[in-house]
């Protein structure tokens, strides 16, 4: 959950349990990097790692 990342914890004082539904959902989701400057080489690396994880751990 984004509110548990260092910046948000330090800047706003968030801690585990502050947003329990968000925290529960975040444990079952996958955040992939995406932004306009993401190089094709980095995109390929993400795809490779994701495919590898699926092979190892199933769908």
PDB file of N, CA, C, O and CB in Angstrom:
ATOM      1  N   UNK A   1       0.848  -1.184   0.000  1.00  0.00           N
ATOM      2  CA  UNK A   1       0.000   0.000   0.000  1.00  0.00           C
ATOM      3  C   UNK A   1       0.888   1.239   0.000  1.00  0.00           C
ATOM      4  O   UNK A   1       1.847   1.333   0.766  1.00  0.00           O
ATOM      5  CB  UNK A   1      -0.962   0.003   1.225  1.00  0.00           C
ATOM      6  N   UNK A   2       0.559   2.167  -0.853  1.00  0.00           N
ATOM      7  CA  UNK A   2       1.415   3.334  -1.038  1.00  0.00           C
ATOM      8  C   UNK A   2       1.583   4.140   0.247  1.00  0.00           C
ATOM      9  O   UNK A   2       2.644   4.723   0.474  1.00  0.00           O
ATOM     10  CB  UNK A   2       0.849   4.222  -2.127  1.00  0.00           C
ATOM     11  N   UNK A   3       0.559   4.180   1.085  1.00  0.00           N
ATOM     12  CA  UNK A   3       0.674   4.979   2.307  1.00  0.00           C
ATOM     13  C   UNK A   3       1.673   4.382   3.300  1.00  0.00           C
ATOM     14  O   UNK A   3       2.031   5.033   4.282  1.00  0.00           O
ATOM     15  CB  UNK A   3      -0.688   5.111   2.969  1.00  0.00           C
ATOM     16  N   UNK A   4       2.123   3.156   3.055  1.00  0.00           N
ATOM     17  CA  UNK A   4       3.115   2.536   3.924  1.00  0.00           C
ATOM     18  C   UNK A   4       4.538   2.684   3.392  1.00  0.00           C
ATOM     19  O   UNK A   4       5.489   2.220   4.021  1.00  0.00           O
ATOM     20  CB  UNK A   4       2.792   1.076   4.105  1.00  0.00           C
ATOM     21  N   UNK A   5       4.684   3.326   2.239  1.00  0.00           N
ATOM     22  CA  UNK A   5       6.021   3.599   1.737  1.00  0.00           C
ATOM     23  C   UNK A   5       6.673   4.661   2.615  1.00  0.00           C
ATOM     24  O   UNK A   5       5.997   5.483   3.233  1.00  0.00           O
ATOM     25  CB  UNK A   5       5.976   4.054   0.254  1.00  0.00           C
ATOM     26  N   UNK A   6       7.990   4.625   2.654  1.00  0.00           N
ATOM     27  CA  UNK A   6       8.774   5.465   3.568  1.00  0.00           C
ATOM     28  C   UNK A   6       8.344   6.932   3.550  1.00  0.00           C
ATOM     29  O   UNK A   6       8.131   7.518   4.611  1.00  0.00           O
ATOM     30  CB  UNK A   6      10.241   5.369   3.217  1.00  0.00           C
ATOM     31  N   UNK A   7       8.215   7.527   2.380  1.00  0.00           N
ATOM     32  CA  UNK A   7       7.865   8.950   2.290  1.00  0.00           C
ATOM     33  C   UNK A   7       6.563   9.248   3.015  1.00  0.00           C
ATOM     34  O   UNK A   7       6.491  10.190   3.804  1.00  0.00           O
ATOM     35  CB  UNK A   7       7.753   9.379   0.828  1.00  0.00           C
ATOM     36  N   UNK A   8       5.537   8.453   2.754  1.00  0.00           N
ATOM     37  CA  UNK A   8       4.223   8.710   3.343  1.00  0.00           C
ATOM     38  C   UNK A   8       4.209   8.424   4.845  1.00  0.00           C
ATOM     39  O   UNK A   8       3.525   9.109   5.605  1.00  0.00           O
ATOM     40  CB  UNK A   8       3.162   7.865   2.644  1.00  0.00           C
ATOM     41  N   UNK A   9       4.961   7.417   5.264  1.00  0.00           N
ATOM     42  CA  UNK A   9       5.050   7.147   6.701  1.00  0.00           C
ATOM     43  C   UNK A   9       5.737   8.306   7.415  1.00  0.00           C
ATOM     44  O   UNK A   9       5.281   8.757   8.466  1.00  0.00           O
ATOM     45  CB  UNK A   9       5.812   5.828   6.964  1.00  0.00           C
ATOM     46  N   UNK A  10       6.835   8.784   6.835  1.00  0.00           N
ATOM     47  CA  UNK A  10       7.588   9.860   7.481  1.00  0.00           C
ATOM     48  C   UNK A  10       6.897  11.211   7.346  1.00  0.00           C
ATOM     49  O   UNK A  10       6.866  11.986   8.303  1.00  0.00           O
ATOM     50  CB  UNK A  10       8.981   9.942   6.896  1.00  0.00           C
ATOM     51  N   UNK A  11       6.351  11.499   6.189  1.00  0.00           N
ATOM     52  CA  UNK A  11       5.755  12.815   5.936  1.00  0.00           C
ATOM     53  C   UNK A  11       4.387  12.980   6.599  1.00  0.00           C
ATOM     54  O   UNK A  11       4.059  14.059   7.092  1.00  0.00           O
ATOM     55  CB  UNK A  11       5.623  13.042   4.442  1.00  0.00           C
ATOM     56  N   UNK A  12       3.601  11.922   6.611  1.00  0.00           N
ATOM     57  CA  UNK A  12       2.224  12.033   7.091  1.00  0.00           C
ATOM     58  C   UNK A  12       1.918  11.160   8.310  1.00  0.00           C
ATOM     59  O   UNK A  12       0.823  11.226   8.869  1.00  0.00           O
ATOM     60  CB  UNK A  12       1.284  11.674   5.984  1.00  0.00           C
ATOM     61  N   UNK A  13       2.880  10.355   8.712  1.00  0.00           N
ATOM     62  CA  UNK A  13       2.703   9.545   9.911  1.00  0.00           C
ATOM     63  C   UNK A  13       1.813   8.329   9.752  1.00  0.00           C
ATOM     64  O   UNK A  13       1.311   7.795  10.741  1.00  0.00           O
ATOM     65  CB  UNK A  13       2.158  10.380  10.972  1.00  0.00           C
ATOM     66  N   UNK A  14       1.610   7.881   8.513  1.00  0.00           N
ATOM     67  CA  UNK A  14       0.797   6.686   8.304  1.00  0.00           C
ATOM     68  C   UNK A  14       1.506   5.468   8.885  1.00  0.00           C
ATOM     69  O   UNK A  14       2.735   5.408   8.912  1.00  0.00           O
ATOM     70  CB  UNK A  14       0.506   6.478   6.800  1.00  0.00           C
ATOM     71  N   UNK A  15       0.737   4.519   9.339  1.00  0.00           N
ATOM     72  CA  UNK A  15       1.293   3.272   9.838  1.00  0.00           C
ATOM     73  C   UNK A  15       0.347   2.133   9.466  1.00  0.00           C
ATOM     74  O   UNK A  15      -0.789   2.353   9.047  1.00  0.00           O
ATOM     75  CB  UNK A  15       1.519   3.335  11.378  1.00  0.00           C
ATOM     76  N   UNK A  16       0.847   0.917   9.633  1.00  0.00           N
ATOM     77  CA  UNK A  16       0.031  -0.249   9.302  1.00  0.00           C
ATOM     78  C   UNK A  16      -1.238  -0.245  10.145  1.00  0.00           C
ATOM     79  O   UNK A  16      -1.202  -0.001  11.351  1.00  0.00           O
ATOM     80  CB  UNK A  16       0.826  -1.559   9.524  1.00  0.00           C
ATOM     81  N   UNK A  17      -2.349  -0.519   9.492  1.00  0.00           N
ATOM     82  CA  UNK A  17      -3.637  -0.522  10.164  1.00  0.00           C
ATOM     83  C   UNK A  17      -4.433   0.750   9.953  1.00  0.00           C
ATOM     84  O   UNK A  17      -5.616   0.804  10.289  1.00  0.00           O
ATOM     85  CB  UNK A  17      -3.441  -0.741  11.618  1.00  0.00           C
ATOM     86  N   UNK A  18      -3.794   1.790   9.394  1.00  0.00           N
ATOM     87  CA  UNK A  18      -4.475   3.066   9.169  1.00  0.00           C
ATOM     88  C   UNK A  18      -5.556   2.940   8.098  1.00  0.00           C
ATOM     89  O   UNK A  18      -6.638   3.515   8.223  1.00  0.00           O
ATOM     90  CB  UNK A  18      -3.464   4.142   8.765  1.00  0.00           C
ATOM     91  N   UNK A  19      -5.251   2.184   7.048  1.00  0.00           N
ATOM     92  CA  UNK A  19      -6.203   1.945   5.960  1.00  0.00           C
ATOM     93  C   UNK A  19      -6.307   0.432   5.737  1.00  0.00           C
ATOM     94  O   UNK A  19      -5.730  -0.084   4.780  1.00  0.00           O
ATOM     95  CB  UNK A  19      -5.761   2.685   4.638  1.00  0.00           C
ATOM     96  N   UNK A  20      -7.019  -0.273   6.587  1.00  0.00           N
ATOM     97  CA  UNK A  20      -7.014  -1.739   6.532  1.00  0.00           C
ATOM     98  C   UNK A  20      -7.555  -2.333   5.236  1.00  0.00           C
ATOM     99  O   UNK A  20      -7.049  -3.360   4.785  1.00  0.00           O
ATOM    100  CB  UNK A  20      -7.805  -2.271   7.665  1.00  0.00           C
ATOM    101  N   UNK A  21      -8.549  -1.732   4.636  1.00  0.00           N
ATOM    102  CA  UNK A  21      -9.083  -2.275   3.378  1.00  0.00           C
ATOM    103  C   UNK A  21      -8.053  -2.114   2.270  1.00  0.00           C
ATOM    104  O   UNK A  21      -7.809  -3.043   1.501  1.00  0.00           O
ATOM    105  CB  UNK A  21     -10.413  -1.571   2.986  1.00  0.00           C
ATOM    106  N   UNK A  22      -7.452  -0.937   2.193  1.00  0.00           N
ATOM    107  CA  UNK A  22      -6.399  -0.688   1.206  1.00  0.00           C
ATOM    108  C   UNK A  22      -5.252  -1.669   1.397  1.00  0.00           C
ATOM    109  O   UNK A  22      -4.742  -2.228   0.426  1.00  0.00           O
ATOM    110  CB  UNK A  22      -5.886   0.760   1.311  1.00  0.00           C
ATOM    111  N   UNK A  23      -4.851  -1.878   2.624  1.00  0.00           N
ATOM    112  CA  UNK A  23      -3.747  -2.787   2.915  1.00  0.00           C
ATOM    113  C   UNK A  23      -4.100  -4.223   2.530  1.00  0.00           C
ATOM    114  O   UNK A  23      -3.254  -4.950   2.009  1.00  0.00           O
ATOM    115  CB  UNK A  23      -3.378  -2.716   4.399  1.00  0.00           C
ATOM    116  N   UNK A  24      -5.325  -4.629   2.778  1.00  0.00           N
ATOM    117  CA  UNK A  24      -5.763  -5.969   2.409  1.00  0.00           C
ATOM    118  C   UNK A  24      -5.739  -6.152   0.894  1.00  0.00           C
ATOM    119  O   UNK A  24      -5.247  -7.164   0.394  1.00  0.00           O
ATOM    120  CB  UNK A  24      -7.169  -6.240   2.953  1.00  0.00           C
ATOM    121  N   UNK A  25      -6.264  -5.185   0.178  1.00  0.00           N
ATOM    122  CA  UNK A  25      -6.287  -5.261  -1.286  1.00  0.00           C
ATOM    123  C   UNK A  25      -4.872  -5.249  -1.845  1.00  0.00           C
ATOM    124  O   UNK A  25      -4.570  -5.986  -2.783  1.00  0.00           O
ATOM    125  CB  UNK A  25      -7.100  -4.097  -1.879  1.00  0.00           C
ATOM    126  N   UNK A  26      -4.005  -4.423  -1.280  1.00  0.00           N
ATOM    127  CA  UNK A  26      -2.645  -4.308  -1.811  1.00  0.00           C
ATOM    128  C   UNK A  26      -1.871  -5.615  -1.674  1.00  0.00           C
ATOM    129  O   UNK A  26      -0.928  -5.855  -2.428  1.00  0.00           O
ATOM    130  CB  UNK A  26      -1.896  -3.188  -1.098  1.00  0.00           C
ATOM    131  N   UNK A  27      -2.252  -6.454  -0.731  1.00  0.00           N
ATOM    132  CA  UNK A  27      -1.587  -7.746  -0.563  1.00  0.00           C
ATOM    133  C   UNK A  27      -1.961  -8.726  -1.670  1.00  0.00           C
ATOM    134  O   UNK A  27      -1.304  -9.754  -1.836  1.00  0.00           O
ATOM    135  CB  UNK A  27      -1.936  -8.341   0.792  1.00  0.00           C
ATOM    136  N   UNK A  28      -3.012  -8.416  -2.428  1.00  0.00           N
ATOM    137  CA  UNK A  28      -3.484  -9.313  -3.486  1.00  0.00           C
ATOM    138  C   UNK A  28      -3.336  -8.702  -4.882  1.00  0.00           C
ATOM    139  O   UNK A  28      -3.908  -9.210  -5.846  1.00  0.00           O
ATOM    140  CB  UNK A  28      -4.937  -9.677  -3.241  1.00  0.00           C
ATOM    141  N   UNK A  29      -2.581  -7.629  -4.988  1.00  0.00           N
ATOM    142  CA  UNK A  29      -2.410  -6.972  -6.281  1.00  0.00           C
ATOM    143  C   UNK A  29      -0.937  -6.909  -6.658  1.00  0.00           C
ATOM    144  O   UNK A  29      -0.054  -7.107  -5.824  1.00  0.00           O
ATOM    145  CB  UNK A  29      -3.013  -5.561  -6.254  1.00  0.00           C
ATOM    146  N   UNK A  30      -0.700  -6.635  -7.902  1.00  0.00           N
ATOM    147  CA  UNK A  30       0.652  -6.501  -8.420  1.00  0.00           C
ATOM    148  C   UNK A  30       0.770  -5.141  -9.083  1.00  0.00           C
ATOM    149  O   UNK A  30      -0.008  -4.812  -9.978  1.00  0.00           O
ATOM    150  CB  UNK A  30       0.998  -7.647  -9.418  1.00  0.00           C
ATOM    151  N   UNK A  31       1.726  -4.364  -8.653  1.00  0.00           N
ATOM    152  CA  UNK A  31       1.945  -3.041  -9.239  1.00  0.00           C
ATOM    153  C   UNK A  31       3.101  -3.131 -10.232  1.00  0.00           C
ATOM    154  O   UNK A  31       4.240  -3.404  -9.855  1.00  0.00           O
ATOM    155  CB  UNK A  31       2.240  -1.974  -8.132  1.00  0.00           C
ATOM    156  N   UNK A  32       2.795  -2.899 -11.486  1.00  0.00           N
ATOM    157  CA  UNK A  32       3.817  -2.909 -12.527  1.00  0.00           C
ATOM    158  C   UNK A  32       4.258  -1.482 -12.814  1.00  0.00           C
ATOM    159  O   UNK A  32       3.446  -0.559 -12.763  1.00  0.00           O
ATOM    160  CB  UNK A  32       3.292  -3.588 -13.816  1.00  0.00           C
ATOM    161  N   UNK A  33       5.543  -1.293 -13.116  1.00  0.00           N
ATOM    162  CA  UNK A  33       6.004   0.061 -13.426  1.00  0.00           C
ATOM    163  C   UNK A  33       5.456   0.530 -14.771  1.00  0.00           C
ATOM    164  O   UNK A  33       5.460  -0.214 -15.752  1.00  0.00           O
ATOM    165  CB  UNK A  33       7.540   0.117 -13.434  1.00  0.00           C
ATOM    166  N   UNK A  34       4.995   1.749 -14.797  1.00  0.00           N
ATOM    167  CA  UNK A  34       4.573   2.347 -16.065  1.00  0.00           C
ATOM    168  C   UNK A  34       4.694   3.858 -15.956  1.00  0.00           C
ATOM    169  O   UNK A  34       4.181   4.485 -15.029  1.00  0.00           O
ATOM    170  CB  UNK A  34       3.114   1.931 -16.430  1.00  0.00           C
ATOM    171  N   UNK A  35       5.378   4.410 -16.920  1.00  0.00           N
ATOM    172  CA  UNK A  35       5.530   5.853 -17.034  1.00  0.00           C
ATOM    173  C   UNK A  35       6.056   6.150 -18.428  1.00  0.00           C
ATOM    174  O   UNK A  35       6.568   5.259 -19.106  1.00  0.00           O
ATOM    175  CB  UNK A  35       6.485   6.423 -15.929  1.00  0.00           C
ATOM    176  N   UNK A  36       5.932   7.382 -18.851  1.00  0.00           N
ATOM    177  CA  UNK A  36       6.226   7.726 -20.245  1.00  0.00           C
ATOM    178  C   UNK A  36       7.682   7.507 -20.635  1.00  0.00           C
ATOM    179  O   UNK A  36       7.968   7.269 -21.809  1.00  0.00           O
ATOM    180  CB  UNK A  36       5.862   9.155 -20.497  1.00  0.00           C
ATOM    181  N   UNK A  37       8.600   7.581 -19.693  1.00  0.00           N
ATOM    182  CA  UNK A  37      10.016   7.423 -20.016  1.00  0.00           C
ATOM    183  C   UNK A  37      10.539   6.005 -19.797  1.00  0.00           C
ATOM    184  O   UNK A  37      11.751   5.787 -19.806  1.00  0.00           O
ATOM    185  CB  UNK A  37      10.824   8.379 -19.195  1.00  0.00           C
ATOM    186  N   UNK A  38       9.646   5.047 -19.603  1.00  0.00           N
ATOM    187  CA  UNK A  38      10.078   3.669 -19.395  1.00  0.00           C
ATOM    188  C   UNK A  38      10.652   3.139 -20.707  1.00  0.00           C
ATOM    189  O   UNK A  38       9.938   2.986 -21.698  1.00  0.00           O
ATOM    190  CB  UNK A  38       8.895   2.773 -18.896  1.00  0.00           C
ATOM    191  N   UNK A  39      11.935   2.867 -20.693  1.00  0.00           N
ATOM    192  CA  UNK A  39      12.620   2.432 -21.910  1.00  0.00           C
ATOM    193  C   UNK A  39      12.162   1.030 -22.313  1.00  0.00           C
ATOM    194  O   UNK A  39      11.768   0.216 -21.478  1.00  0.00           O
ATOM    195  CB  UNK A  39      14.149   2.457 -21.708  1.00  0.00           C
ATOM    196  N   UNK A  40      12.227   0.779 -23.617  1.00  0.00           N
ATOM    197  CA  UNK A  40      11.809  -0.528 -24.131  1.00  0.00           C
ATOM    198  C   UNK A  40      12.608  -1.652 -23.482  1.00  0.00           C
ATOM    199  O   UNK A  40      12.062  -2.715 -23.188  1.00  0.00           O
ATOM    200  CB  UNK A  40      11.971  -0.581 -25.657  1.00  0.00           C
ATOM    201  N   UNK A  41      13.882  -1.422 -23.260  1.00  0.00           N
ATOM    202  CA  UNK A  41      14.729  -2.426 -22.606  1.00  0.00           C
ATOM    203  C   UNK A  41      14.198  -2.750 -21.201  1.00  0.00           C
ATOM    204  O   UNK A  41      14.176  -3.910 -20.790  1.00  0.00           O
ATOM    205  CB  UNK A  41      16.194  -1.926 -22.523  1.00  0.00           C
ATOM    206  N   UNK A  42      13.780  -1.728 -20.485  1.00  0.00           N
ATOM    207  CA  UNK A  42      13.231  -1.941 -19.144  1.00  0.00           C
ATOM    208  C   UNK A  42      11.864  -2.620 -19.205  1.00  0.00           C
ATOM    209  O   UNK A  42      11.529  -3.427 -18.337  1.00  0.00           O
ATOM    210  CB  UNK A  42      13.120  -0.607 -18.396  1.00  0.00           C
ATOM    211  N   UNK A  43      11.077  -2.294 -20.229  1.00  0.00           N
ATOM    212  CA  UNK A  43       9.787  -2.961 -20.411  1.00  0.00           C
ATOM    213  C   UNK A  43      10.005  -4.456 -20.628  1.00  0.00           C
ATOM    214  O   UNK A  43       9.307  -5.289 -20.051  1.00  0.00           O
ATOM    215  CB  UNK A  43       9.012  -2.346 -21.605  1.00  0.00           C
ATOM    216  N   UNK A  44      10.978  -4.776 -21.465  1.00  0.00           N
ATOM    217  CA  UNK A  44      11.276  -6.181 -21.744  1.00  0.00           C
ATOM    218  C   UNK A  44      11.739  -6.901 -20.482  1.00  0.00           C
ATOM    219  O   UNK A  44      11.400  -8.065 -20.268  1.00  0.00           O
ATOM    220  CB  UNK A  44      12.345  -6.296 -22.838  1.00  0.00           C
ATOM    221  N   UNK A  45      12.505  -6.215 -19.656  1.00  0.00           N
ATOM    222  CA  UNK A  45      12.975  -6.806 -18.403  1.00  0.00           C
ATOM    223  C   UNK A  45      11.795  -7.112 -17.476  1.00  0.00           C
ATOM    224  O   UNK A  45      11.755  -8.168 -16.845  1.00  0.00           O
ATOM    225  CB  UNK A  45      13.975  -5.860 -17.703  1.00  0.00           C
ATOM    226  N   UNK A  46      10.844  -6.194 -17.396  1.00  0.00           N
ATOM    227  CA  UNK A  46       9.656  -6.397 -16.561  1.00  0.00           C
ATOM    228  C   UNK A  46       8.863  -7.593 -17.074  1.00  0.00           C
ATOM    229  O   UNK A  46       8.448  -8.449 -16.291  1.00  0.00           O
ATOM    230  CB  UNK A  46       8.768  -5.123 -16.543  1.00  0.00           C
ATOM    231  N   UNK A  47       8.653  -7.654 -18.380  1.00  0.00           N
ATOM    232  CA  UNK A  47       7.902  -8.765 -18.974  1.00  0.00           C
ATOM    233  C   UNK A  47       8.612 -10.086 -18.700  1.00  0.00           C
ATOM    234  O   UNK A  47       7.971 -11.071 -18.332  1.00  0.00           O
ATOM    235  CB  UNK A  47       7.728  -8.555 -20.498  1.00  0.00           C
ATOM    236  N   UNK A  48       9.922 -10.113 -18.875  1.00  0.00           N
ATOM    237  CA  UNK A  48      10.695 -11.335 -18.631  1.00  0.00           C
ATOM    238  C   UNK A  48      10.545 -11.793 -17.181  1.00  0.00           C
ATOM    239  O   UNK A  48      10.293 -12.970 -16.921  1.00  0.00           O
ATOM    240  CB  UNK A  48      12.182 -11.107 -18.963  1.00  0.00           C
ATOM    241  N   UNK A  49      10.700 -10.870 -16.246  1.00  0.00           N
ATOM    242  CA  UNK A  49      10.606 -11.218 -14.821  1.00  0.00           C
ATOM    243  C   UNK A  49       9.201 -11.687 -14.455  1.00  0.00           C
ATOM    244  O   UNK A  49       9.037 -12.618 -13.667  1.00  0.00           O
ATOM    245  CB  UNK A  49      10.999 -10.016 -13.950  1.00  0.00           C
ATOM    246  N   UNK A  50       8.196 -11.041 -15.026  1.00  0.00           N
ATOM    247  CA  UNK A  50       6.816 -11.434 -14.746  1.00  0.00           C
ATOM    248  C   UNK A  50       6.534 -12.832 -15.293  1.00  0.00           C
ATOM    249  O   UNK A  50       5.929 -13.659 -14.612  1.00  0.00           O
ATOM    250  CB  UNK A  50       5.832 -10.416 -15.351  1.00  0.00           C
ATOM    251  N   UNK A  51       6.969 -13.088 -16.512  1.00  0.00           N
ATOM    252  CA  UNK A  51       6.776 -14.425 -17.094  1.00  0.00           C
ATOM    253  C   UNK A  51       7.485 -15.489 -16.261  1.00  0.00           C
ATOM    254  O   UNK A  51       6.948 -16.573 -16.032  1.00  0.00           O
ATOM    255  CB  UNK A  51       7.292 -14.462 -18.546  1.00  0.00           C
ATOM    256  N   UNK A  52       8.678 -15.170 -15.819  1.00  0.00           N
ATOM    257  CA  UNK A  52       9.455 -16.112 -15.001  1.00  0.00           C
ATOM    258  C   UNK A  52       8.734 -16.407 -13.684  1.00  0.00           C
ATOM    259  O   UNK A  52       8.668 -17.557 -13.251  1.00  0.00           O
ATOM    260  CB  UNK A  52      10.869 -15.549 -14.719  1.00  0.00           C
ATOM    261  N   UNK A  53       8.201 -15.376 -13.060  1.00  0.00           N
ATOM    262  CA  UNK A  53       7.469 -15.561 -11.802  1.00  0.00           C
ATOM    263  C   UNK A  53       6.237 -16.432 -12.013  1.00  0.00           C
ATOM    264  O   UNK A  53       5.918 -17.278 -11.178  1.00  0.00           O
ATOM    265  CB  UNK A  53       7.057 -14.202 -11.212  1.00  0.00           C
ATOM    266  N   UNK A  54       5.548 -16.225 -13.130  1.00  0.00           N
ATOM    267  CA  UNK A  54       4.363 -17.039 -13.430  1.00  0.00           C
ATOM    268  C   UNK A  54       4.767 -18.493 -13.647  1.00  0.00           C
ATOM    269  O   UNK A  54       4.078 -19.406 -13.190  1.00  0.00           O
ATOM    270  CB  UNK A  54       3.623 -16.495 -14.678  1.00  0.00           C
ATOM    271  N   UNK A  55       5.883 -18.710 -14.344  1.00  0.00           N
ATOM    272  CA  UNK A  55       6.370 -20.074 -14.550  1.00  0.00           C
ATOM    273  C   UNK A  55       6.689 -20.750 -13.218  1.00  0.00           C
ATOM    274  O   UNK A  55       6.370 -21.922 -13.019  1.00  0.00           O
ATOM    275  CB  UNK A  55       7.613 -20.066 -15.450  1.00  0.00           C
ATOM    276  N   UNK A  56       7.313 -20.015 -12.320  1.00  0.00           N
ATOM    277  CA  UNK A  56       7.744 -20.588 -11.047  1.00  0.00           C
ATOM    278  C   UNK A  56       6.600 -20.793 -10.060  1.00  0.00           C
ATOM    279  O   UNK A  56       6.564 -21.790  -9.340  1.00  0.00           O
ATOM    280  CB  UNK A  56       8.786 -19.705 -10.423  1.00  0.00           C
ATOM    281  N   UNK A  57       5.676 -19.854 -10.032  1.00  0.00           N
ATOM    282  CA  UNK A  57       4.665 -19.854  -8.974  1.00  0.00           C
ATOM    283  C   UNK A  57       3.246 -20.108  -9.465  1.00  0.00           C
ATOM    284  O   UNK A  57       2.309 -20.123  -8.667  1.00  0.00           O
ATOM    285  CB  UNK A  57       4.700 -18.554  -8.258  1.00  0.00           C
ATOM    286  N   UNK A  58       3.079 -20.307 -10.756  1.00  0.00           N
ATOM    287  CA  UNK A  58       1.750 -20.577 -11.298  1.00  0.00           C
ATOM    288  C   UNK A  58       0.948 -19.317 -11.514  1.00  0.00           C
ATOM    289  O   UNK A  58       1.399 -18.203 -11.249  1.00  0.00           O
ATOM    290  CB  UNK A  58       0.998 -21.497 -10.387  1.00  0.00           C
ATOM    291  N   UNK A  59      -0.261 -19.532 -12.007  1.00  0.00           N
ATOM    292  CA  UNK A  59      -1.116 -18.379 -12.332  1.00  0.00           C
ATOM    293  C   UNK A  59      -2.089 -18.112 -11.246  1.00  0.00           C
ATOM    294  O   UNK A  59      -2.888 -17.180 -11.348  1.00  0.00           O
ATOM    295  CB  UNK A  59      -1.856 -18.593 -13.625  1.00  0.00           C
TER     296      UNK A  59
END
